[in-house]
């Protein structure tokens, strides 16, 4: 049955499906920019691995990504939806961390070398898989529960996972959101990004297959790193902000802050660091640098001692 609106178009013959997708999205982007009611800030990102059009819908405030024939992205959205349905803390933590990241300039609506919201969300899911007991299951565990109707292979990639939530055993974890938020910052503030990568399918750290500063395995296309765009300075900024946030939640005197009518707890995290008390931030960052230099010097001393011992032995 046809709807009230119908559009017919004819594509010229093009040398590749990718080029055809780029042309279609370019036209759609122009239509949204010129004629889409409430559609603003239209960006055509046609040279990405998966071409897309980004825009904001002003009446609702939604940020929208539009792509063509990207079935694996749909499965990724379904996976995140299931995780969000399993426990109310999942969506609350994602919302909080994404707000925090936006305030501190760790994410950006414009493509670049910073962490994307999708990568950040995957880091949160991984953290929740690592809790004891876990709050959400790994993708491999969801795949084991899948029945025949849940089996999906797209482009040679196995995208199967259970869709019936009643088959998934509820978590026994009772940690509160404030504990999870503080531990999230603590966990990634001390994560060994030089050596380890993040794998939601297995729910554990694995050695990085290549030297990207941040390596997050695509949950379905396991040969892809969804955070390949992130450079070393942006990753270091994320680590520094995570450590600073963990410090605020652990060390700040909230009672005194309330007396002084200063922001505390989550409110203190949603203020750009350095504005409320720049001297504290500077001293803590200086301390972090001193600690790194000290550990490096200790390592050099140990190496020199070992070399001297070997020389004496000869």
N, C-alpha and C positions, 0 to 999 in steps of 0.2 A: 504494500500500500504506500503510495507516494504522499509526502507531506505537502503543506501549503506552498513551499518554495522549492524550486528546482533549478539547477544550474547545469548547463552543458558546455563543455569546452573540448577543444581538440589540440593535442600537443604535437608540435613538430617533432620529427624523428631526431633523436639526440644520441650521441655516441655512448652514453653511459646512464645507468639508473641514478647515480649520484648527481650528475649534472641536471637531470630532469627534476629531481627533488629540489635542488637549489633554485631552479627557475620557478617552480611552483611556489615555494616558500617566499621568493622575492616578490612575486605578484600578490600573494596573500598579505605580506608585510605592507606593501603599498596600499592595499585596500583598507587594512586596519588603520593605517596612519591617516588616510584621507577621509574614510567614510565610517570607520568603526565607532559607534556611540560610546563615549566614555573611555576609549582606548588611547592611552598616552604613553610617551617614552618608548616608542616602538624601536626595537633594535633587531636588525637582520644579521644573524651570526651564521653565515652560510659556509664558511671554510672550516668549521669545527668538524670533529670526527663524525658527529651526528648533527647535521645542519638544523638550525632552529630559529624561531622568531620569538623574542622576548618582548612583553609589553605589560603595562599596568592598567588595571581596570579601575578607573577613578571612583565610580559610584560604590563599589564594594571594597576597594583597597587591596584587591587580590593582585599578586604578582604572577603572571602567566608565562609558561613556556609552551610553544607550539611546534611540534615536529611532525614528520610524515613517515609512516611505515616503521615506527620504532617500537616493535612489540616487546622487546626486552625491557625497555623503560617502563612499560605498563606493568610488567611482572614485578619490577622493583618497587613500583608504587603500591602494588597489591601486598607485597611482603611487608612494607612499612606500615600499611593499614592493619595487617594482622598483628604485628608487634604492638601497635598502638591500642588494639582491642584487648590484648592479653592482660594488661595491667595499666591502671590509671596513671601511675607514676611515669610511664614512658613518654607520653605526650607532654606532660607537665615539665619534665626534665629537658626534653628537646626544645620546647618553647623558651624556657629560661636560658639555656645555654646559647641559643641562637640570638636572643635579645642581647645577652652579654657580649657575644662576638661582634654584633653590629655596632654596639656602643663604643667598643674599643678598636674599631676599624680593622677587625680580623677578616670580615667578609665584606663583599661589595656586590652591588647589583650589576656592575660592569665587569665583563670577563677580564681576567688578568692573572697574576702570579699568586694570588691569595687563596685561602681555603674556601671552597664553595660550601653552600648550605647543605648540599647532598653529602659531601665528604664529612662535614661536621656531624651530620645526623648519623652517618655510618659509624663514626667514632663513638658516639653515644650508645648506639646499639651494641657495639663491641664491648664497651665498658659494662653494660648491663648483663651481657653474657658471662663476664668474668667475675661477677659477684659470687659470694658463697653464702647460701646457695644461689644459683643463677636466677635472675629475674625473668629473662626471656631465653628460649632455646636457640641453639645454633641452626643454621640453615640445613645442615646435614641431618639433624634430628627431625626437622620439619619434613624433610624429604622422605625419611623412613616411615612417617605416618601417612604419606600420600597414598590415595587409592587410584584406581584406573582413570577416573575423571579428572584427577589432578595432574596427570602426566602431560607435560608440555616440553617439546624439544623445538627450539627456535634457532634456525641458522646453525644447527649442529651443537647448540648449547643446551644442556639439561636445565630447564627452568621449573622443575617439578617441586611442589611443596604442598602440604595439607591446607585445605581451605575450610574444613570443618573444625571450628574452634573447640568444640566439645571433646575432640580427640586429644587435645593438648592439656597435659596435667598442669594445674595452677601452681605457681611458685609458692614455696614456703618462706621466702624472704620477706621480712617485715620491716626493713630499714626505712626510715623516714626520708622525705625529699631533701631536707637540709643536710642530712648525713650523706646522701648520694651526691648532692651537688659539691660538697666539700671534697669528697673522695674522688670525684671526677677530676677536679683540678689537681689534686694531689697525684693521682695516677698518671695523667698525661704530662704533668709538670716534671715527672721523673722517668718518663718512658724512654727507653733506649731507641730513639728513632734512627740512629746511625746503623744499628744492626738489625732491628726487628721491623716487620711489617704487620699489618692488621688484616685478619682473615675472618670474616663473619661466617663463612661456610663451616669452618672448623672451630671457631670460637676461641682461638689461641694465637699467640704471637708466633710467627714463623720467620726464618731468615729472609732478608730482602733478596729477590732474584736479580735486582739491578740497583744502581746507585742513586735513584731519585731521593731527594731529601725526605719526602713523605710518601710511603707506599701503602695504599689501601686497595686490596684486591676487589675487583668488581665481583659482586656476589654470584653472578651468573657467567659472565664472560671472563673466566679465570686467567686469561692471558693479558688482561688489561688492568692498568693502574688508574683508578678514578681520580687520583690526586696528583697526576703527573705534572700538572701545571704549577704546582706549589714550589717556590724556590726556597733556598736556605734562609735568607733574611726573614721571610714571612713565617716560616716554621719556628725560627728562633723567637720571633715576636709572640707567637702563640704560646710557646713554652714559658716565656717570661710573664705573660699576662696570667697564665694558669697558676704559676707559682705565687704571683702577687695576690691572686684571688684566694688561693688556699691559705696564705698567710693572714689575710684579712679575716676570713671565717674562723681561723683557729686562735689567733692571738689578740685581736682587737677587744678592748673592754667595752662590750655592748652596753652595760649598765651606765658607764660613764658617758658614753655617746648619747644615750637617751636623756641623761641629765643635762648635757650640753646642747640638746636638740640637734644633734648631728645625725646624718644617715648611718644606719648600721645594718648588719646582715646583708640580705639580698640588695637592699636599697643602696648600700655602700658599693656594691659591685657594679651597679648600673650608672655610676658616675665615672667619666674618663679619669683614669689614674693620674695623679700629679696635680689635678685641679684643686682637690680639697686640701691636700697637704703634700706639696711637691718635694719637701725636704725628706720626708719619710720614704717616699718612692725612690728618690735618688740614693739614699743610704742603703736601702734593701737591694737595689740593683747593683750597687757598688759591692755589697757583701757577696752577692751571687758571683760577680766577676772575680773577686778575691778568692773565693772558694775554688773556682775553676782553675785559676792560676796556681793555687797552692797544690791541688791534686796533680797538676801537670808537672810541677817541680818535684813532688814526691816520686812521681813515676820516673822522671829523668834520673833522680838520685839512685833509685832502685836498679835501673838499667846500668848505670855507671858502676855500681857496686858489683853487679853480676859479671860485668865485663872484666873488672879488676880481679875478681875471684878466679875467673877462667884463665886470665893471663898468668896469675900466680901458680895455678895448677899446672900450667904448661912448663 
